[in-house]
């Protein structure tokens, strides 16, 4: 049986907090039997990185002011772009963030 990996791109400003959120999201996926790969990048690399076959891109709450620009790049690449709700952007927010993603992707 082939395991389908959900590829997610998480864009943030610095990278410290996003690593914690990425781990929480992967852990939440594992508990639901999902294989989730979360790649992280900064805003400068996003426009190119989002073209690399992702199912969804996530924008960290602290850079919500850049959301429209980032979403335009994601739209151009044909990748849904989601602004993470603050309660999903915490070390314990993995389940909430996974639920937000599932709602957006209708899975």
Secondary structure as UniProt FT lines:
FT   STRAND          5..12
FT   HELIX           16..31
FT   TURN            32..33
FT   STRAND          35..42
FT   HELIX           43..49
FT   TURN            50..53
FT   STRAND          56..59
FT   HELIX           61..66
FT   HELIX           67..77
FT   STRAND          80..83
FT   HELIX           86..88
FT   TURN            91..92
FT   HELIX           94..105
//
